[in-house]
Amino acid sequence: MVAEAVNGSRLVMVVGGSSTGKTRACWEAVRAELSSWRIVHPLAPDRPAALLRALQDDVLEPHTVLWLNEAQLYLLVKDYTTKVSSALQALLRDKQRGPVLILGTMWPSYWEHLADDPADEDELHGGMGAVHQLADLAFTIAMPPAFQARELADAAALVASDPRLALARSRADSGRITQFLAGAPHLVRRYEQSDGAARAILHAAMDARRCGHSPLLSEDFLRTAAEGYVDGATWHTLDEDWFTSSLAELLKPRRQLPGPLTRYRPRPEEPSLESPLYQLADILHETGRTVRKGKPPASSLWTAAATYCRTDADVRELAQAARNHQVVDCEALYLRAASSGDVSLLPWLIRRLTALGQFRRAERLIEEHCLDGFLLGELSAAVGISGQYRDSERLARRAFDVSGDRHGHRRLTHHLLSLGMRRDAERLYSWAADNGDPVAARWLVEHREAQGDRIAAERLARVALTRHGSPSALLALAESRSVAGEITDAAKLCQTIAAHGHADLLVARARECSDHRDHTTALCFYRAAAAVEHPKALEWMSWRSEGQGEHQRAEDLAYAAAAHGNSHALHGLAHLRFAKGRLQDANRLNRAAAQAGSLSAREWLARKGLAA
């Protein structure tokens, strides 16, 4: 219809509800079909007067678009209706002034009033007759209120190419994309022009949604949260009804568009509400994520969350947001979140309190909620580092009693040692060793040994092994004496370790000693483990005997290792014999290894073409 204007003047009227895209559709049509035409949009001093001036002064040259957005403001204005309508009819009929396009938009209710026949003689002679005649000349386009599914499917590629359209497609209700797009700027302007209590309510809603609250916000929640967003100067000017009046203003629709907040009305089948629910406009939620980004929410938001969140999910989301903002003073919210299933928040809060030096408060939370003793241990360490050694020791002992945690007293003792407070450290380690801490026992043993009290050192090490099952102190003592050249004492200590079922530990430590070229200590440990027939120790001793020319002993030890499940000892010995050219011995030992289950020996025999 717009394109046909090149063939003669015409009036095109786009009729549709608010925010259905009338103005944008007109603009795109003119840009696409009449891009070289001039556009005249009469506005000042008032629209009808500006239009009449343009018509009378012959401003409208051929190839002009006369833009009458919100045409009722030109045609249905008292004292101007007849003049304007008549002038427009004259323009359409004057071929010398054409072609021109009169392009207007109008709401359906106004258009119906224009297009219907005059109701009576008074209306006919009161100026409406001319406007009805003008309406008869118009080509009308009914703008649908929403896009249909097929239309949206046909435009899928276009929608996907523009993030604004994609957002509208995903958020708009029942295909009402243009309403979403048209309402968004208006709502943003309402937010930007708001101030005082109204803006405080919007900021509270924005931050709540930004922090993870679901769309429906209760009135009690908004009231409590908004208090913290009102600045001090404004707060003292508010009356008692400030929240109710400001909320009503935010709920008020304008231009037939919903307000920044809308009331949620439950359906009959839904449970009744104790407090009214409100929803922040989606565009303001999106705006809030940008304009409020990096700004910490007011403390009143966390207070509101602890008291008025309707669902456990909302509680957990806001509690996690408080944690992300490093908020400490919302203990009630964390407690409620923990009761609803988020067990990570209380330990975080306790650690945060500990880091801030609020030790009493942290201890109270641990005790009241029967939390893991490990937290007590961490608290003990922090208290000790702060110099409160008595409290630190008390907490460390409590942590051990509750859950066997040793972190606290170890950290405390380490700190005491770093300060040179060896007597206090020794006292604490003595208590810990008596309660089975291997680290404490080992330190005490090394401490006694260094002081020359060998008997006390050995006694402590044996107690740790026999009473608490911890061989580390005795092993350290054995290694120390081996390094000092006291091989006999070291061997006895290793025999005790092996006899108590810790030959694996001896073998593992022997390997480490070998890697560090401490072959004397390694041999001491291997011998003690071999004496209790540890298969790996037997293998190592077998190879050592072979290297020393004790061939029969080497075979005896290898067979003993194989008997305890280590067939590799025989296969390894076979390799040593083969390297020395003793082929028959190698074949014989590999057959024995294969019979004991060694796959490597079977492969070796297969390569040689020999039967296992």
N, C-alpha and C positions, 0 to 999 in steps of 0.2 A: 504493500500500500504506500509506503514511503517512496519507493522507486518510481511509482506511477506519477508522482508529482512533476516529473520532467515533461510530461505530456499535457499538463494543465493544472491550474491551482486547485487545491483540495484541502479539506479539513479532515484530519485523522485524530480520533480521540481514543486513547487507551484507557480502558475502564477496569479498575481492579481494587482490591482491598489494600490496606496499609502494608507497605513493605513487601509487596509481591513482585517488585522489580520493574515497575512501569517506567520510571525515569531512566533507569539504566538501559532498558530495552530500546527506548526512544533514542537515546544517545548512540548506542551501538548501530542502530538502523541508519541514522543520519550519517554517521562516520563511514559506514560501509557503502551507502548508495549515493549520498549527496555530499561527499567530502569537500567539494569545491564551493559549495553554497555558503553564503553568509548566514550567520545565526544572530537573531535579535531576541533578546530576553528582557522585556520591559519590566522595571521594578520600582524605580523611584520617581517622584516622592512617594507615590503609592501605585499599586499595580494597574488598576483600571485607568487612572489618569495618564500613566506612562504609556499605556497601550494606545489610548486615544491620540496622544501627541504623536506617537510614531505613525499612526494611520493618517492623521491630518497633515502632517508635515512631509508626507511622501518619503519618509525614511525607507519604507519597504520597497526596494528595487526588485526587479525580477531576479530569480534564483536566490531567494531568501527564505530561510526557515524562521517562522514566527513561533517562538518557543513559549508555550503557555503551561508550564508545569503548575499543578494544583489549579486547574482552569476555573474551578468554582470561585477562586479569589478574584477572577476577572469578570465572570459572567453573573454571579449571584450576589453582587454588592449593590445595596440599596442606592438608588439615584444614578447608577451607572448601567444597569442591566440593559435597558433599551438602547442606549447610545452605543455601548460596546457591541452588542449583538448586531445591530444594524450596520455598524461600520465594518464588521467582519464579513457580513453578507455581501456588502458592496465590494469589498476586496476580492472575494471569491468570484464575483460575476464580471469584474473588470479585466478583460483579457489583455489590455494594454499594460497592466501592472504585473502580469504574471509571466512565467509561472512562479507561484509562491506556495509554500507548504505551511499550513497552520497545524502545529503538532501540540496536542494537549494531553494531560492526564487528569483523571478524576476518580474519586471513590464511587462505588456503585450507588450509594444512597443519593448522592448529588446528581448523578447522571439520570437516575430514574425520575427525579424531580424535573430535570430539563426535558426529557424525552416524552413524558406523559402529556396528554392533552390538557389544556387549561381546565382547572376544576370549575371555574365560574367566570362570569363576565368581568368581575373585579380583577381577577388574575390576568385575564386576557388584556384588559386595557391598562393594567398596572405595570406593564413592561414585560411580563412573562411571555406574551405572545411572540415577541421578536426572538426571544431566546429559544422558544420551542421551534420556531421556523429554522433557526440556525442549527439546532440539533438534527432536524430532518435532513440537512445537507451533509452531515458528518458520516464518514466511514468509521465504524466503531470496531475496536478490538477488545474482546473480553479477556483480561489477563487471569489465567487460572490461579487459584490459591496455592497450588503445589504442583510439583513435577510428578508425573506418573512413573511407575517402575520401568516401563519400556523406554520412556524418554531418558531416564537416568542411565539405563543400560546402553542406549545409543550414544550417550555423551560420556561414557566411562573414561575414554582416553583423555578427553578434555579435563574432566574432573581430576584425574590422577596427575595431570601436568601442573596444576595450580594448588599449592598447599592451602590456600584460603578456601577453595572449592572443596578440597578433600576434607578439610575440617568441618565445613558446613554439611557435606554429605554424611559424615559420620555422626554429627551431633543434632542435625535438624530433625524435627518431629514430623513424621509422615510426609517426607519429601518437600518440606517447607524451607528450601535452601535460601531463597531470596529473603525471606523474613529473617532468617538467621543473620545473613550478611547485612541486611539493611538495619537491623536492630543493634548490631554490634557497635558501630560508631556512636550511636545515640547513648547506649548504656555506658560506654567508656567516657563520653562527655559528662554524663550525670555523675559518674564517679569522680572525674577530675574536678568538677565544679562543686562537689560536696565538701563540707567542712564540719568542724565541731563534732558533735555526738554522732551525726550520720556517718561521717567518715570513719569514726572510731568503730562503729558497728561493722562497716564494710571491711575495714582492716582486720578486725577480729575474725570475720567470716573467711576472708582471703587467706589469712595465716592458718586457720583451722584446716581448710581444704588443702593448702600447700603442704601442711604437715601430715596429711594422710587421712583426715577425717572424711567419712562418707558424705555424700551430697546433702543429706538432711540434717540440719542443725536445730536443736531445740531452742525455744525462746529463753529458757533458763540458762542454757549454755552461752547464748549470744549476750545476754544481759551481764553475766559474770565476766565473760572474757572482754567485753567492750570497755569495762571500767578501766582497765589498764592501758587502753589506747587513747583515752581522753587526756590531753595535756593539762598541766596544773592550772594554767590561766583559765582555760575553758571550764574545768571541773567546778570551780567556785562560782561560775555564773549559771550553772544548770539548776533547773527546778526539780521537784520530786518526780515529775512525770517525763523527765528527759528521754528515757529509753523508749517509752511507749509512743511518744509523739515523733521521735526520730525514726523509729521503726515504721510507723504509719506512712511517713514521707517516702521511705525507701520502697514500700510496697505499692505506692500509688503509680498506676500506669500513666504514660504520657504518649501522645500520638498513637494511641491504640496499641502501644507496646508495653509489655510487662515491665515492672520496675526492676531495679538491681536485685531485689529479693522478692521471691514469690512464696506464697503460703501453700504448704502441702496439705491437701485434704484427703484423708484416708477414705478408702472405699468402704461400703457398708460391711463387707465381710472381714475387714481388717480390724484389729483390736483398737479400742479407743486410746487416745493419747492423754497422758498426764500434763504435757506441756506442748503447745503448738510447735509445729515444725516448719522450717523455712529453708529455701534453697537459693544459693547464690547463682546468679546468671552465669552460664558457662563461659561467656566471653570475659566476665570479670574474674572468674577463676583463672583463666589463661592469662589475663592481664596481671593478676596478683602474683603469679609465678615469676613474672618479669620484674615488675616494679618493687616487689617485696623481697626479691632475691638478695641474699646476703644480709638482710635485716633480721635481727633476733626477735622472735615473738615476745610479746609482753608476758610477764610472769602470771598475769591473770588468766592467760590462756591455759596454762598448766593447772591452775586452780579449778577452772571450769571443767577441764577434762577429767580431773580426779573425781569430781562430784556429779557432773551432768552428762557424761558420755552415755549413750543409750546402749551401745553394743560392746562386747569384749574386743571385737576387731578394732573399733575406734580407740578404745583404751590402749591397746597394744601399739597401734600406729602412732598415736601421739606420744606415748611413753618413749618409743624408739626415737621419735623426732626430738624429744627433750634430751635424750642421751646424745644424739648427734650434735645438739647445740651445747653439750657439756653443762647442762643445767643440773645443779645439785639440789636446790631448795624446792623440790617437788616430790618429797618422799611419799606422800599419799598416792600420787599417780603411779610411782614405781611399785608400791605395795599392791595397788589394785591390779596393775598389769601382771605382776607375779602371780596373784591369785587367779588370774584368768588364763594362765598358762605360759607366760613369757618369763621363764626362770633365769634368763641371762641378765636381767636388768638389776636385780639386787646385788649380785656380785660386782657388777660394774659400779653401782653406786657406792658400795663399800670401798672399792679400790679408789674411787674418785675422792671420797671423804678422807681416806688414808693419805692420798697424795696431797690433799689440802691441809693435812695436820689435824683433822677433826677426829681424833682417835677414839674418844669416848663414844661419840655418836656411831662410829663404825662398829665398835665392840658391841654396843647395845643392839644394833641390827643383827649382828651375827648370832648373839645369844637368843634374842627374841624369836628368830626364825629358824633356829637350829640348823644353820648353814654349815657347809663343809669346813672341817678343821683346818684345811689348807689356807682358808682366808685368815684364820687366826694366826697361822704361821707367818703369812705375809704382813699382817698387822704387827706382829711381834717384831719382825725385822725392821719395819719402818719406825716403830716406837723406840727401838734400841738405837738406831742411827740418829734419832733426834736427841739422844742422851738420857732418855728415861729408862735406865737399865733395870730397875726393879720391876716396873710394869712390863717391860719387854720380856723379862725372864718368866714372870707370872703368865703372860700370854703364851709364851713358848711351851711351858709345861702344860697349860690348858689345851693347846693344840694337839700335843702328843696324847694326852689323856682321851681327847674326844675322838681322834681318828688316826692316831699314830703318826701324825705329820711331823717331819723332822726339819722342815725348811726353816722354820722360825729360829730355833736355837742354833742351827748351823750358821745362818746369816748373822745372828747376834754374836756368836763366838768369833766368827771371822772378823767382825767389826772390832770387837774387844782386842783381838790380837793385833789388828792394824794400829790400834791406839797404844799398844804396849801394855795393855792390862792383862798380863798373862795369868795372874793368880785368879782373877774373876773368870777368865776363859777356861782355865783348868777346872775350876769348881763346876762350871756349867757342863763342861765336857764329861766330867766324872759322873754327873747325874745322867747325862745322855747315854754314856757307855753302860751304866748299870741298867738302863732301860733298853738296851739292845741296839744302839746306833753304831753301825760298823765304822762310820767315818770318825766318830768321837773316840771309839776304841783304838782305832789305828793311830790317831793323833796322840793319844795318851801314851800308847806303847812307844812310839817314836820319841816322844818327849822324855819318858823315863829312861829309855835307852841312851839318849843323848846326854842325860844327866849322870849316867853311869850306874843307875839303879837297874842292873840287868835282871835281877830276880823279880822285882816288881813288874818290869816290862813283860817278862815271860809269863808271869802269873796272870796279868791282865789279858794277854793275848789268848792264853788257854781258856780263860773264863769266857771270853767272847765266842770262842769256838764251841766249847762244850755246853754252855748255858744258852747262848743265843744263836748258835749255828752259823756264825759268821767267821770265815777263815781268813779274811783279808788282813787283819792285824797280825796274825801269826805268820802269814806269807810274807808280809813286809819285813817282819823281824827276821825271818829266815834269809831273805835276800840281803838284808843289811849285814847279817853275820857272815854270809858267804862272801860278800864284797870285801869284808874286813879280813878274810882269810880263815875264818873260823868254820871250816867246812864240816867238821864233826858235829858241832852244835846245829849248824844249818840243816844237816841231813836228818838229825833227830826231829827237828821241828817239822821238816817236810814229811817225815814218816807219820807224824801225828796227824798232819793235814790229810794225807792219803788214807789213813786208817779211819778217818771220820767221813769218808765218801766224797772227798773233794779232789780226786785225782785229775779230773778235767781241768780244774783251775790251775793245777801244777803244770800240766802240759801246755795250756794256753800261755802261761807266764814264761815257761821254758822257751817257747818259740820267740817271744818278744826279746828275751835275753839273748838268744842266738842272733836275732836281727841286729842287736846292739853290740855284737861281738863279745858278750859276756858268757863265754862258753863254759866256764867253770860253774857258774850258778845254774846255767841251763842243764848241765850234766847232773847236778845235784837234784834238780827238780825231776828230770826224766827218770833217774834211778828210783826215786821214791815212788813215782807213779808206776814204773815197771814192776816194782816189788808187789804191788797189788794187782798186777796183770792188766794194766790199762793197755788196750790194743795199740794205740798210737805210740805210747811210750816204749812198748816192746819192739815196735818197728824201728823206732829211732835207735834204740840200743842195739838192735840186730845190725843195722848198717854201720854203726860205730865199731862193733866187734869185727865186722868184716874188714873195715879199714885198718884195724889193728892186727890183722892176720889171724884172728880167733874164729876160723871158719866154722868149726862145729858149733861153737857157742852162737855164732850168728844164725846158723840154721835152726838151732833149738829155739832161739828167741823168735825167729820168723814163723816157725810152726806154732809156737804158743800164741802169737798174734793172730794167725789164721784161725786157730781154735776159738778165739774170742771175737771172730767176725771180721778180721782185717786181712783178707786174702792178698791185698796189695803188698803186704810185707814180703811174701814169697816172690811175687812178681818183681818187686824192686830188687830183691837180692839176686834174682836170676839175671837182671840187667847188669848188675855189678860183675857177676861171674862171666857173662857174655863179653863184657868190655875187656876182661882180662884174658879172653880166648878160651875159657873153660866151657866149651859148647855143650858137652854132655851134662855138666852140672846145671847149665842154664835151661836145657830142655827138661831135665828132671824136675827142677824147681818150678818151671812154668806149668808142667803137667799137674804138679801138686796144687799150684795156685788155681789152675782151671778147675780142678776137682773141688776146690774150696769155694768156687763161685766167681773167680776173677774173669771178667769179660775181656780185659786187656790181655791176659795170658792166653785166652782162647784165640784171640785175633793173632797174636804173635805166633802161636803154633800153626794156625791156618796158613799164614804167609810162608812159613817154613815147610809146609806140606806135611806136617806131623800130626798124628792123632793125639787128641787130648787125653 
